[in-house]
Amino acid sequence: MNTVPKNISIYLESNPNPNSLKFVVNEMLVPEGMSFDFPTRESAGHAPLAQELFDYPFVERVFYMSNFITVTKQENVEWLEIQNIIKDHIQKFLESGQFIIELQDSHNNNEADESDTVKKIKAILDEYIRPAVEQDGGAITYHSFHDGIVKVKLQGSCSGCPSSMVTLKAGIENLFTRMMPNEIKAVEAF
């Protein structure tokens, strides 16, 4: 079997979390709307590239979404020392044509059972919040809604980011309480 080598280019983007860096690729890496967060080597069992990145002692977390990979490093290591090592590794892996993740077919679709309030919450997340969070190398997903409290999951560069709680309360919660003042009292990360 002849495989044509891929021409992969990668550029780097910083984000609000000083310990995370976004490696943006010139092709889609995972299906649209999907994200994969690997906080440990053990969680990356079906993600060969993430497993390889965890071989570096300075890598603490790996996150995949659309056309980027966000890597979170240890605080005691400077990006200038390691960013090219990670970039070169990602580029060689992708150019080899290997899949970065083995997708499992476990898609539960219970949208028909959702209340109008939950549908509105998800629409606000999709339209106003998710694009800004993705721009910063992370992801936000809806978890639950109960007694006026929306629970969301923060992934990628948002995990452990010093400014993530400020963003959650001052940005996301304010947006929800303005747009849905009768339904939403607070937004919390779980």
N, C-alpha and C positions, 0 to 999 in steps of 0.2 A: 504494500500500500504506500503510495507516494503522498506525502503531506507537504503542502505548500507552506513555507514559513510565513507566519503572520508579521505584519509590519505594525508593531505596537508602539505608540508614543504615550508617555506619561508626564503629566505636570503636577506640581505640588501646590496645595492651597493650605494656608494656615486657617485656624478657626479659633473661637474663643477659649477653648481648652488648650493651654500651653503645652500639655503633654500628649496631644493628639495632632496628627497630620493627615491630611486628605491626599491620597494618590489617585488622581483623576486620569482615566484611561480613554482612548479614542474609540472605544466600542462598549456596547452594553455587556455587563458581566453577569447580571441576574435578571430574571423577568421583571418587567415594569411593576411597580407597586410592592415588590417583595424586598425584605431586608433580612440579614442574618448577622446576629451578634454573637461573638465568641469571647466570653470573658475569661476563659481558661482553655488550656490545651485539650482537656477532657471533653469540653463542649464542642470541639471542632472535629469530632470523629468522622464526619461525612464531608469535611472541607480540607482537601489535601494542601492547598496553598496556605491556609491559616495554620495548619499543623506545622508546615515548614517554617513559617514566620515565628512561631513559638519556639523554634530551636534557638533563636537568638535570645540570650538571657535578658536583654533590655526590653523585649516586647511583652506588654502586659495584657493587651486586648486587641482583637481584630474584628472589623465590622465591614460587611459587604452591602452595597446598595447600588442599584442602577449601574452607573458607569464609574463608580469609585470604590476604593478600599480605604477605610480609616484605620490607622494604626495608632495605638496608645502605648507610649513608652514609659519606662521608669523615670521618676523625677530626677534622679541623680545623673542622668545621661543627657547630653546636649544633642539637639536635632542635627546640628552641623556635623557631628561625629558619625551619625548613623543613617541620615536620610538617603544618601546615595547607595548604601548597602541594601536598604530595604527596596528602594526604587529598582535597582538592578535585579534583585531577586524576583520581584513581581514581574518585571518585564521579561526576563528569561522564562519564567514559568508560563506566562501567557503566550509568548511566542512559540513555545513548544506545542501549543494546541491542546494542552490538558484542560479539563474542566476544573473550575475552582471549587465547585460544590456538587455533591450528588443529591439531586432533589428527590425528596420523598413525597409520595402522593397522599398528603393528609390535610386536604383543604376542606374545612368545615364551613358550610355556608348556611347561617341561620338568620339571614337578613330579613326574611319574611316574618320572623318572630319579634323583630325590633319595634320598639315604640317610636312614635313620631319624634319624641324628644331625643332619643338615641340617634335616630337618623339625622336630625339636625346637628347634634354634637359632632358626628362623624363628618358631615358636610363642611362644618366650620374647620375642623382639623385638616381636611383635605385641601380646602381652598385657601385658607389664610395662614395656617400654622406650619403644616408639613413642608411646604416649599422653603420657608425660612430656616427651619431646622435642618433640612437636607443640605442647604447651601453651606451650613456650618459643619457638615460632615457627620451628621447624626440622623436619627429617626425618632419619631414619636408615634405611638400607636394607642388606640383606644383600648382600655381594659374593662371599665365598668362604670355604671352610674347608679347611685343609690342615695336617697335622702338629700338631694341637692349637691352631692359631691361627685365630680368627675374624676376617675382615676385613669392615669395614662402611664405608659411605659416609655422611658427615655433610653435610647440605645446609641451606640457609636460614640462619637466625641462628647455627647451629652452626658454619658455615664461618668460620674465623678468630676465633671467640669465645675470649677469653682463658681461660675456664674449661672449654672443651670437652675438653681433654686430661685435666684433673682428673676431669671427669664420666666420660670414657671409661674411665680406669683405676680410679678409686675407686668409681664407681657401676656402670657396665655390666660391666666385667671382673669385679668382685667378685661381682655377681649371677650371671654365667655360671659362674664357678668354684665357687660354692656350689651351684648347681642342677645342674651337670654336671661334678663334680670329676674324673671319670675320663676325660673327653673333651677338656675345654678347659683350656689352659694360659694363654692370653692373648687379648686383643681389641685389634685395631689398626685405625686409620683409614687408608684409602688415598686 
